[in-house]
Amino acid sequence: MERPFVLALDSESLDISLNSAPRTPVPGMIPRAWIVLMLLGGMPSLALMMRMAHLSVDLYGSGAAGFAIAFAALALIRWACRNPSGEAARILGDTAEYFGLFTAISLVGALASYPVAAFSHGFADAALHQVDLILHFRWLFWYELVAAHPVLQIAGRAAYSMIYISPAILLLHLAWTKQRREAHEFLFAIGIAATITLIAFRFMPAVGPFAYLWHGPIPYMPISELWQPQLIPHLRQHTAAPIDPAHLVGLVSAPSFHTAAAVLLIAFAQRQPLLRGPLIAVNIAMLLSTPVEGTHYLSDMLLGALVAFAALSIVARIRHRLTRFPAPELQSAL
């Protein structure tokens, strides 16, 4: 019989126990328990917001089943590797743990964008577009350029979709090289960035420049399509269908979470000599594709970059605090 998953906050590790031998504490490392508590703390808030917004999740569709199977498989791998006998088992266990936490953070954040959109009012496109004009950014020029060149369309779609691949590459590398502190910091930073983005989105919902600026026949449909103007009104009127996790769509326009994620990935890749060049190049490409494929204003992207810098600053302060006040001194210092 599988032993239960136990949340144990002790004075030495402040970590999660899977009934396994404790690991050697890493100086300045954000405890894994904090990441899990961030998730556990967000779930009741998500459930309450969903209830208040009259929203539900389709628990019987293929999407929910797919996520359930994925989480179960990752949990089983992590449990099986709880006492690794070699490097391969340790890498596999750490990878499963990191992938599971990242997927959970992403799923909770994506689901939370629906009730947040339901609680929003009006649209901030006029103000966001005005900022772009002040910055001399012409979104229509970018869109027309991409619409006229199929090669740019293919490259842009591939680059924009790297938001799913780049974190997996980074986390796999961190598991392979035993960089638990870096992995925990990245996961915590992603959680902070998602939280800030959702809070800001409540006050600046937008349909995006594609819906706001383009009128007439559509020569090229970006990945993000026209979800905001089609879905947000239904969410506000409480007429939206149950949410299928297999078809979650991006609702947040400002700040741009794609931009926040790209900046975080660049910052963490910068510390990895083997990944620095490829990951930075890929995420710069993702930033270049975001205005069209994500239908984002430049102002959205600048706000997203600020979100990433805020998350990095918070993580750096926490690392400094944990390094200065390790283990038993931590509770009294905090």
Disulfide bonds with the S-S distance in Angstrom:
none
